[in-house]
């Protein structure tokens, strides 16, 4: 029996060495969780034996238990690198059709050829579909899908509204609107411009000219040109160029009137809206958008909203200027928040809420089954995966541009290695002593 006892000790020491060596080998593996060999004594008696004098039968390995405590974070320059601070696992799938989910703490992700977020093994990162506000439509393991980042953002949107806020100088120079020429800065008081978009996403420059009337106090004329072509304001005031003016036509303008305190008193017309940009003359052959040579929407109009314009005795200043159109945008950046919300930024200035990274946790992490590549699958011992959102409840938050390092303490493992070696040597010595004793007994005559 003593041979078997010593042999069980050698086997246990070998298992301890194997576990420690595996921990040391994976000290630089992202998301790796160290293991610990756990042992128990072997003891057996019968109802007819004296338990007080019974000797144990050795040792056995009862578990190689993974330790899921937090590893330290290593910061990177890749927004798709993610680390979970706290409880939870990333959810992955081996392909786009399988319902089998795998779980990992290794957050080294990237985009594949189809713009899906995958890890180094090609497994697809799973997330929840979100609405415009970033709220998931459903939070469950069945609702997870592979996260795909669109390289382009939607269809182009033609400009329908321009919002403007500005100050016109009360001491600005006055002009006769009949002398207006957009190419001569001496014929108008102030000007600004904004980029607008047609129905196909083409960009155009909309210029707004302000002329302080030379006959009516506190009165200004607002004229609009797009790509250098005059555009009438629907219901605006018509004007005729003065003799000698090189400008062949002056578009219909809006009239702004301010009170003595510098606040806007009235506009004529009340809504400053351009005529359809594909109309016939006086806007030129075919209008600004030429339906003959192009295929953009010729019925497009643009409304200019004036948000509290003023006339103060200070310089001309535009405090806000924006429009609601957009061209097709190219992907320029990805940002992932602590709650796992993936937001894509595009070259046209738009942002898009793509998805929210799914997080899962388990009642018993040590019941998970290792499948390699720093991944686990659920078992009966671990319990069903509980889906949730990062940075909520007991789920940890996601750190973008970070990776969780292995939670292996190298110094501790080296000490364990020495201890396991000593145990192996001691059990080997016990085996040698047993062999010597039996040899001695055999040689008795």
Residue pairs with C-beta under 8 A, 6 or more apart in sequence:
1 55
1 57
2 430
2 434
3 431
3 434
3 435
4 57
4 58
5 56
5 57
5 58
5 430
6 58
6 427
6 428
6 430
6 431
6 434
7 58
7 427
7 431
8 42
8 57
8 58
8 59
8 60
9 58
9 59
9 423
9 426
9 427
9 430
10 424
10 427
10 428
10 431
11 61
12 37
12 39
12 59
12 60
12 61
12 423
12 427
13 420
13 421
13 423
13 424
13 427
14 424
15 37
15 61
15 64
16 37
16 39
16 416
16 419
16 420
16 423
17 417
17 420
17 421
17 424
18 37
19 35
19 36
19 37
19 64
20 37
20 413
20 416
20 417
20 420
21 417
22 35
23 34
23 35
23 408
23 413
24 408
24 410
24 413
24 414
24 417
26 32
26 34
26 406
26 408
27 406
27 408
27 410
27 413
28 405
28 406
29 106
29 374
29 406
30 106
30 107
30 108
30 374
30 403
30 404
30 405
30 406
31 71
31 104
31 105
31 106
31 107
31 374
31 403
31 404
31 406
32 71
32 106
32 374
32 406
32 407
32 408
33 66
33 67
33 68
33 71
33 105
33 406
33 407
34 66
34 67
34 406
34 407
34 408
34 409
34 413
35 64
35 65
35 66
35 67
36 64
36 65
36 67
37 61
37 63
37 64
38 61
38 62
38 63
38 64
38 65
39 59
39 60
39 61
39 62
40 59
40 60
40 62
41 56
41 58
41 59
41 60
42 56
42 57
42 58
42 59
42 60
43 54
43 56
43 57
44 57
45 51
45 54
65 366
66 365
66 366
66 368
66 370
67 407
68 365
68 366
68 407
69 407
70 85
70 86
70 404
70 407
71 105
71 404
71 405
71 406
71 407
72 404
72 405
72 407
73 83
73 85
73 399
73 402
73 403
73 404
73 405
74 402
74 403
74 404
74 405
75 401
75 402
76 401
76 402
76 403
77 401
78 110
78 401
79 333
79 334
79 335
79 336
79 400
79 401
80 109
80 110
80 111
80 117
80 334
80 336
80 400
81 107
81 108
81 109
81 400
81 401
81 402
81 403
82 90
82 107
82 109
82 336
82 357
82 398
82 399
82 400
82 402
82 403
83 107
83 398
83 399
83 402
83 403
83 404
84 90
84 105
84 107
84 359
84 390
84 396
84 397
84 398
84 399
84 404
85 396
85 397
85 398
85 399
86 394
86 395
86 396
86 397
87 361
87 394
87 395
87 396
88 359
88 360
88 361
88 388
88 390
88 395
88 396
89 103
89 104
89 105
89 359
89 360
89 361
89 362
89 376
90 103
90 104
90 105
90 106
90 107
90 125
90 126
90 357
90 358
90 359
91 101
91 102
91 103
91 125
91 126
91 141
91 144
91 358
91 359
91 360
91 385
91 387
92 101
92 102
92 103
92 104
92 119
92 123
92 124
92 125
92 126
92 375
93 100
93 101
93 102
93 123
93 124
93 126
93 144
93 146
94 100
94 102
94 122
94 123
94 124
95 124
96 116
96 124
96 146
99 142
100 377
101 126
101 141
101 144
101 360
101 378
101 385
102 123
102 371
102 375
102 376
102 377
103 360
103 368
103 375
103 376
103 377
103 378
103 385
104 119
104 373
104 374
104 375
104 376
105 374
105 404
106 119
106 373
106 374
106 375
106 403
106 404
107 402
107 403
107 404
108 119
108 120
108 403
109 117
109 118
109 119
109 125
110 117
110 118
110 119
110 120
111 117
111 118
111 149
112 118
112 122
114 148
115 148
115 149
115 150
115 151
116 124
116 125
116 146
116 147
116 148
116 149
117 124
117 125
117 146
117 147
117 148
117 149
117 342
118 124
118 125
119 125
121 373
123 375
124 146
124 147
125 146
125 147
125 357
126 144
126 145
126 146
126 147
126 357
126 358
127 144
127 145
127 146
127 147
127 340
127 342
127 354
127 355
127 356
127 357
127 358
128 136
128 137
128 138
128 139
128 143
128 144
128 145
128 355
128 356
128 358
128 389
129 136
129 137
129 138
129 143
129 145
129 355
130 136
130 137
130 341
130 353
130 354
130 355
130 356
131 137
131 353
132 353
133 353
134 339
134 341
134 343
134 353
134 356
136 143
136 356
136 389
137 143
139 387
139 388
139 389
140 387
141 358
141 360
141 385
141 387
143 387
144 358
144 387
145 355
147 342
147 354
147 355
147 357
148 354
149 331
149 334
149 342
149 344
149 354
150 331
150 344
150 352
150 354
151 330
151 331
152 328
152 329
152 330
152 331
152 346
153 326
153 328
153 329
153 331
153 344
153 346
153 348
153 350
153 352
154 328
154 352
155 201
155 328
156 197
156 199
156 200
156 201
156 325
156 326
156 327
156 328
157 197
157 201
157 324
157 325
157 326
158 197
158 198
158 199
158 296
158 297
158 300
158 325
159 196
159 197
159 198
159 300
159 302
159 323
159 324
159 325
160 300
160 301
160 302
160 303
160 324
160 325
161 302
161 303
161 304
161 305
161 323
161 324
162 194
162 196
162 206
162 302
162 303
162 304
162 305
162 321
162 322
162 323
163 305
163 307
163 320
163 321
163 322
163 323
164 192
164 208
164 304
164 305
164 306
164 307
164 309
164 318
164 320
164 321
165 306
165 307
165 308
165 309
165 318
165 319
165 320
165 321
166 192
166 309
166 310
166 316
166 317
166 318
166 319
166 321
167 309
167 310
167 311
167 312
167 314
167 315
167 316
167 317
167 319
168 189
168 190
168 210
168 212
168 220
168 256
168 258
168 309
168 310
168 311
168 316
169 189
169 190
169 311
169 312
169 313
169 314
169 315
169 316
170 218
170 258
170 262
170 311
170 312
170 313
171 313
172 189
172 190
172 212
172 316
173 189
173 212
174 189
174 212
174 213
174 214
175 187
175 188
175 189
175 211
175 212
175 214
176 214
176 242
177 211
177 213
177 221
177 239
177 250
177 253
178 239
178 240
178 241
178 242
178 245
178 250
179 187
179 241
179 242
179 245
180 187
180 188
180 209
180 211
180 223
180 239
180 241
180 245
180 247
180 250
181 187
181 245
181 246
181 247
182 188
182 207
182 209
182 225
182 228
182 247
183 246
183 247
184 246
185 191
187 211
188 209
188 210
188 211
188 223
189 210
189 211
189 212
189 220
189 316
190 209
190 210
190 316
191 207
191 208
191 209
191 210
192 207
192 208
192 318
192 321
193 205
193 206
193 207
193 208
194 205
194 206
194 208
194 321
194 322
194 323
195 203
195 204
195 205
195 206
195 323
196 203
196 204
196 205
196 206
196 226
196 302
196 323
196 325
197 203
197 204
197 323
197 325
197 326
197 327
198 204
198 277
198 289
198 296
198 297
198 300
199 296
199 297
199 300
200 295
200 296
201 326
201 327
201 328
202 296
202 327
203 327
204 226
204 227
204 288
205 226
205 227
206 224
206 225
206 226
206 302
207 224
207 225
207 226
208 222
208 223
208 224
208 304
209 222
209 223
209 224
209 225
210 220
210 221
210 222
210 316
211 220
211 221
211 223
211 253
212 219
212 220
213 219
213 220
213 221
216 257
218 257
218 258
218 259
218 260
218 265
218 311
219 255
219 256
219 257
219 258
220 255
220 256
220 257
220 258
220 311
221 237
221 253
221 254
221 255
221 256
222 233
222 253
222 254
222 255
222 256
222 272
222 304
223 230
223 250
223 251
223 253
224 230
224 231
224 233
224 251
224 274
224 304
225 231
225 251
226 277
226 288
227 288
229 283
229 284
229 288
230 249
230 250
230 251
230 282
230 283
230 284
231 251
231 274
231 275
231 277
231 283
231 288
232 251
232 252
232 274
232 275
232 282
232 283
233 251
233 252
233 253
233 254
233 269
233 272
233 273
233 274
233 275
234 252
234 269
234 273
234 274
234 275
234 301
235 252
235 269
235 273
236 251
236 252
236 253
236 254
236 255
236 268
236 269
236 272
237 252
237 253
237 254
237 255
237 268
238 252
239 250
239 251
239 252
239 253
240 250
241 247
241 248
241 249
241 250
249 282
251 282
251 283
254 267
254 268
254 269
254 272
254 304
255 267
255 268
256 264
256 266
256 267
256 306
256 309
257 264
257 265
257 266
257 267
257 268
258 264
258 265
258 310
258 311
259 265
262 310
262 311
262 312
262 313
263 310
263 311
264 306
264 308
264 309
264 310
264 311
267 306
271 303
272 303
272 304
272 305
272 306
273 301
273 302
273 303
273 304
274 301
274 302
274 303
274 304
275 283
275 301
276 287
276 298
276 299
276 300
276 301
277 283
277 287
277 288
277 289
277 298
277 300
277 301
277 302
278 286
278 287
278 288
278 289
278 290
278 291
278 296
278 297
278 298
278 299
278 300
279 287
279 298
280 286
280 287
285 292
286 292
286 293
286 298
287 298
289 296
289 297
289 298
289 300
291 298
307 320
326 348
326 349
326 350
327 348
328 348
329 346
329 347
329 348
329 349
329 350
330 346
330 347
331 344
331 345
331 346
331 347
332 345
332 346
332 347
333 344
333 345
334 342
334 343
334 344
334 345
335 342
335 343
335 345
335 400
336 342
336 343
336 357
336 398
336 400
337 343
337 398
337 400
338 390
338 391
338 397
338 398
338 399
339 356
339 389
339 390
339 391
339 392
339 397
339 398
340 356
340 357
340 358
340 359
340 389
340 390
340 391
340 398
341 353
341 355
341 356
341 357
342 353
342 354
342 355
342 356
342 357
343 351
343 352
343 353
343 354
344 351
344 352
344 354
345 351
346 352
356 389
356 390
357 390
357 398
358 387
359 387
359 388
359 389
359 390
359 395
359 396
359 398
360 385
360 386
360 387
360 388
361 385
361 386
361 388
361 394
361 395
362 368
362 378
362 382
362 383
362 384
362 385
362 386
363 382
363 383
363 386
364 381
364 382
364 383
365 382
366 381
366 382
367 379
367 380
367 381
367 382
367 383
368 376
368 377
368 378
368 379
368 382
369 376
369 377
369 378
369 379
369 382
370 376
371 377
378 384
378 385
388 395
389 395
390 396
390 397
390 398
391 397
391 398
